[in-house]
Structures are given as C-alpha cells and as structure tokens.
Amino acid sequence: MEVVTPAHVVLLASPGAGNFLPVAELVRRIVTHRAGLFTATLVTYTNFSSANHASCLASLPPSVSTAALPEVPLDGLPPDARTETRIFTVVKRSLPHFRALLRSLLASSPAGVAAFVTDFLGPWTLEVARELGVPGYVFSTSNLMTLCSMLHNPEIDRATRCEFRDLMEPVRLPGCVPLHGADLLDSVQDRTDPAYALTVELGRKLLLADGFIVNTFDAMEHETLAAFKKLSDKGLYPPAYAVGPFVRTSSSDEDFAKHSNYLSWLDEQPERSVLYVCFGSAGTLSTKQTAELAAGLEASGQRFVWVVRFPSDTDRSASFFGSGRGDDPVSYLPEGFVERTKGIGLCVSCWVPQLEILNHHSVGGFLSHCGWNSTLEAVAAGVPTLVWPLYAEQCDTPSVIRIPRASLRQHNIITLRI
C-alpha cells in the first residue's frame, strides 16, 4: 500500500479576533476535512498577541503546528496612529522574518509547502511566497463585498483627487448596491493619513493572489459572487471561492467554564426575552454613547446581557489591542445603573461565550456592531440583529456596504443609524 505524504499548508493570521479566529477555523477544517492528507502551520504575529490566541492555538488538532513571527518595533509611528496603520506596519516590517520562516518550512517539510494562505490584511506576504515558488492565496475573513471594495480602492485613488466621502458619483462594485463614497472604509476617508496610502497599497497587493478564499456563502451574497466570477473569468481578478459560513460550534471548554454563570442567569429568563448587547472584541462606544445606551436599556425595561468595554471618546476601535487597564469597565457605567437594573439586566466585563449566548433559548435579539463573525453567528443562530456600526468595514450604513437590503431583511438584520 502506497504511503501518501501529507501536503503542507502554511497560514498567516493578522492581529485581532475578527481575523485570527476565522483563520484558526480554516486551518482546523483543512486538516480535518480529509484526515491524513494535509498538515499545516499556523503563523501569528508576536506583536498584539493575546491570551485568547494562546487558548485557541492550544485547541488545534495535532496535525497543526504553530509559529510566531518575532516582535518588530513600531518606531516612528505617532501615538495616535490608526489601528490599520499599526497592523500594516507590523506586517511589512515582519517580512524578513516571514521569509526566513517560509524557507525553513520549505526545507524541513517532506513534501515542501503546497500552498500559503494569508488573511486579507497581510497581502504583502504574497510577494515572499511568489519569490519562493509557493502558490499564494488570500483568505477574506469578511464578506466578498468588503474584498471588492478593497480591490476597488486603487482605481478610485487613480481616477479622483477629492476625499472619498466627497465623491460625486456612486461607487459601483460587482453585484452590489451602489455606495456613497462615505460608505467605504474609514481608512480611505482621509488622504493625508498614513492609513490611506497603506490601504490603497493593500488593494494592489491583493491582486498577487492565485485566488481568494472567502468566508461567505451563496445565499448571503449570490449576486456579488456571480458578478465577481464573470470578472475573474475575464482575467481581471483572481477567482473567488465561497467557503463559509465559518461558525464555531462552541467556545473552548476553558472559556466556557470561566463564564458559565452568565448562562445560568439566562436559564432563568423566559423564552426569547433577552437582548444580547455586544460590539465585538474591539468595538468601543464614547462616554456619551455608553450613558445613552444605559439610559435606553433602563427605560425600556427590556431584559439584557451587555458586554461592557471601556469607553473612548477618540477611537471607535480602542479595544482592538486590549485596554491594558486593571479596573473594571462596568465601573464606567452611569452611577446606580447596575443596581437599578438588577434582576432584568446583566452587565459583563469584556468577554462572554458568545456562541452559547446567541444559541440560548432565552435570547431573542442581538444589538451588534455588525462585525462579520458576529453577523454569521447571529444568522446561524436565527437571532434578529439590530446593527450599530462602529469602525472598519462595518461602515456607517452596513445594510449598504455589506449585503443587499433584501438579503438583510431575509436574515433579520436591521440597521441603526447613530
């Protein structure tokens, strides 16, 4: 009987739960879909790593090895540099370390490296893969419409001189509803900000991919997938493969055990009576917004579970790299709010087992930032979603930027304009 040497795949995950968790799920599926045919190495960045990353990495199958690129300095970046600028700078400054690692894996793996996959924040690494003769793919951890907007940014940059938010004509992406320029990514709304040039450069580097692996599915983005395929068939873009939705089946046993008391509270609530309020791992409200949300929840008399984060009056994604603070964000809520809502509301600091909460029988609605992971998890759980977009591709009008309005209504997603 012939012994088959497993093909080896290398994947690279950028910082942030919205990028890291889907890449971890992709590598899990690669090695388990046809057991024994693939092994993999999941590469992360030491910069911005977190305890949650370590917990997830520890739960991967034995056929997945892990590696971390050494920390790189962020010298020269201003203290108020945008999140995108910090991430892209880390990616670019880590390229020599990534090149050395990929060379090492090529030399040590019995079958070499069959393919390299980066998430869509790290396409500069595709140049290294091409240099070393490894097929390179981009994994879009968001939807295809977001990927289309990233690919289209360089064209807008070449054709216009005004700010994107001041574009006179609507932006038309393949198979998508027309967009206002202000609906595009935050990082392209100011040409003078370093994040602008980096985001436009990212759009050009994405074209180095041999293909796009997208965490989406036909029922959610049928028109966009069909239109994108026509362009790919003409050679304008690499092909896109819809492989989603990637929705984890459960939180890790360790995380679940630490937070099981929240689920016990939900067990005591009536069917579909609780509003789950969470703005993802990075979403951050201002001080005023936090107070207004608290006032609204209290006045409504609605049962709720609120995942509270530290407010920020300057950055809507201030929690992206962690707060670094030792106090409790719940202490920043209006005085007496927790006591007055005791019994009908539960305020939680920073983390909960979201999958279990969304699938709990007592949860009837989700107030969300509309991050793609949260969107897919809510759709899979059948929970109606009220959207409060905050940053990145969530945009100011997620019913436009993400998926067509008819599809939003079909999947119980409602936009809240703030």
Buried (B, 14 or more C-beta within 10 A) or exposed (E): EEEEEBBBBBBBBBBBBBBBBBBBBBBBEBBEEEEEEBBBBBBBBEBBBBEBBEBBBEBBEEBBBBBBBEBBEEEEBEEEBBBBBBBBBBBBBBBEBBBEBBBEBBEEBEEBBBBBBBBBBBBBBBBBBBEBEBBBBBBBBBBBBBBBBBBBBBEBBEEBEEBBBEBEEEBEBBBBBEBBBBBBBBBBBBBEBBBBBBBBBBBBBBBBBBBBBBBBBEEBBBBBBEBBBEBBEEEEBBBBBBBBBBBBEEBBEEBBEBBEEBBEBBEEBEEEBBBBBBBBBBBBBBEEBBBBBBEEBBEEEBBBBBBBBBBBEEBBBBBBBBBEEEEEBBEBBBEEBBEEBEEBBBBBBBBBBBBBBBBBEBBBBBBBBBBBBBBBBBBBBEBBBBBBBBBBBBBBBBBBBBBBEEBBEEBBBEBEEE
